Amino acid sequence: MNAANYTSWNGRDEDGYLILNKSTIHDRVYHDLRDRTELPANLCVRAYSKAIGAMKSTVETWKSGESCLLPRFNEPSAVYDKRTVTIKDRSATLSTVTGRVAVEYVLGDYQRSYLGDDEYERRMGTLHYDEGEDAFYLHIVLLKESEQRSGDRILGVDLNLKNVAVTSTGSFYDGGRLLWGQNHYFRVRRSLQDKGTRSTTQTLRQLSGRENRFVLDRLHTASRRIVEEADRHDCAYIAIEGLTPIRENMRGSNRTVQRQMHSWAFRELQEMVAYNAAEYGIRVEPIPPAFTSQTCSRCGHKSSTNRDSSTGWFECKECGQEYDGDYNAAKNIGKKLLTLPSGQRPDGLGDGQLALKSGTVNGSGDYTTHGATP
Ligand SMILES: [Zn+2]
């Protein structure tokens, strides 16, 4: 409650206007909230998000010409998400300022019917305290997974520094602009050295200045486009480079920090793609990227000399085929999913077909052009 109030009191700019931008609010109040309230990080974020929600509706009221007061949060409440609440059948555990506590709860038949339904995922809850009755209420938000689409078509996606993302259907996203400024590298590096144990991920989150937002913005756009591309090609699966562990090195050179920042960006992108794809019922399958840039997607010849690392151009020493190296890698990533042995294939994939620019190819290499009857 106090955390949300603190946010709305401090959520004004120099001219007195309410700030509704989440990252600006974050920069302004997050550290204060952590210092002053002892709330865990997730709850601080929840608290200021709640305040922003209320501030937005205040602004709407003002716009309609009516006057109303700044939002106040009088009712004691705390908002919980997946990480701060675990809802079991008879009890829930909640993060509090004194650690996690387990509480038993009382259910009516109506609540029981939904909580017992496996199709609903328990997403987040709001804890309210009713002084009159001296009782706590936990409001739980349930989410039903959207139907997974059927079909066996796959979109292959390669992630790289030059284009950010390239698909097996030949779409390229945001060529070469995912680059932070030198100053930013320097600030991240210094911050890593100052704080000693903190990870790059945390540091980047905290130094969430203009440059981080710029990059996140690009990644959001790229992730949406990748999923739209999959949708346009009727794909039920996206094969994407698997999550690569970030090797932390605190005393990094600018180059190391640069690499860490890029792998941070890729992880963000991978998560965004998974999140956006879920809405379409498209499944995302992580694929180990080993050799996908050295192998010819046409004849399968594997050699480190196939690809010119300075230009990124791929020329097969065996069959002579030439492509953009990242486009070739995207096709290979899709093919890896296509040719997984039966035990490792995702349920429902069936034979599988990889979506290409002008048609599809199956696991045995048979090509079907768009429009041709299968
Ligand atoms: Zn070849």
Boltz pocket constraint, residues with backbone or C-beta under 6 A from the ligand:
constraints:
  - pocket:
      binder: B
      contacts: [[A, 296], [A, 297], [A, 298], [A, 299], [A, 300], [A, 301], [A, 316], [A, 317], [A, 318], [A, 319], [A, 320], [A, 321]]
      max_distance: 6.0
